[in-house]
Amino acid sequence: MACVAVTWARPESTYTDKWDNINVGEILESNRLLKGYVDCLLGKGRCTPDGKALKETLPDALEHECVKCTGKQKSGADKVIRHLVNKRPDLWKELAVKYDPDNIYQARYKDKIDAVKGSA
């Protein structure tokens, strides 16, 4: 799960790097910004262009283990996961219910999720 700058999938090798320079830390530390992204992903609020792109790309990134993600996108995703798991488990759970209702990805990425628990 990630509120990172992953966007429109290109059939080639990676998602566009258009939003790779977004400050993920700034989004995570701002309740207003984080809530905006989460509400967008959950279909509870309006989406910014990058939020909309993330919402459209997230299912593919989850399904294919982020193989089309750039290095910055993978790094950002790790930062988001660490933050949500440790500091906002309420949001993590809401996103998991929406994007992983059958617990497929939680099981697939269990080792990675467990590894970030307690490391903020």
N, C-alpha and C positions, 0 to 999 in steps of 0.2 A: 504494500500500500504506500502511495506516495503522493505528496503534494509537491512534486518536483516538476521541473520543466521538461517533461517528456511530451511530445506532441505528435502531430500527424505522422502516421507510419508511411514510409516510402517503401516500395517493394524491394529496393536495394538492400543495403546492409544495416543502416541505423535509422532511428527516428531523427527528425530534423533537430539541429542543434540551435535553432532560433532562440530558444529561451534558456540556454545553458548557463548564462551569466546572471540569472535571477538569484538574489540573495536568499537562499532557503532559510538560513538562520534567522533573518529578519522576519520572515513569515512565521516561523515557529515560535518566536518570542512575542509576537503580537497577537493577542487574543482575537482582535478584530479581523486581522488578515487571515489567521488560521481558520476562524469560524466561517469566513467567506468561502474559502476553498472547500472546507468540509461540507458546508451547506450546498455548494455547487455539486460536489461529488455525490451527495445524497439525494439530489433533486429537490432540495428544500429552499433553494435560493437562486438568485441570478448568477450567471457565470461570466467571469471576465474572459477575454479571448484565450488566455493561457489556461484558465480553469476549464474552459470548454474542451480545449485540446487534450488536457490531462484526462478529463472524464472519458473522452473518446478512445484514448490510447491505453489507459490503465488495464482494461480487461485483457488486451493482447499482451501487455508487458507481464502481467501475472501468469497468463497461460503459458507463455514461452520463456519464462525465467529471465526476462529483461535482456534477451540476447540482442535486440536491436537498440538497446540503450547505449548512449555514449558513455565514456568514462565519468564525465561530470554528472550525468543522469544517475548512474549507478551509485556514485558517491552521495548525491543528494538523496536518493531513495534510502540509503543506509542511515543517513542522518535523520530523515523523517521517521523511519521505523523506530529507531532508537528513542527519539523524542516521544512519539505517540505511545509506545509500549511502556516507557518509564514515567512519563509526566502527564499523559492524557489517555489513560487506558479506557476512559469513557468514549472518547472519539474513536480509538482503535477498534473498540467493540462495535460501535455503530457502523463503521466502514466495513468491518469483517462481515457483519450481518448482510450488508448490501452486496458486497463484491465476492463473498465467500460463504453463501448460505449453507452449503453442504460440507464446509470445513475441509475442502480439498487443498487449498493453498496453505491454510494454517498447518495442516499435516505435512505438506510437501516442504515447507520452509521452517518446520519446527526447530531444527537445530540452529538455524540462523536467528530466529526469534528468541530462543532460549539464550543464545550467546550474547544478545544485547540487553537482556534483562539486568537491571541494576547498574548499567553503564550509561549514564546520561551524557 
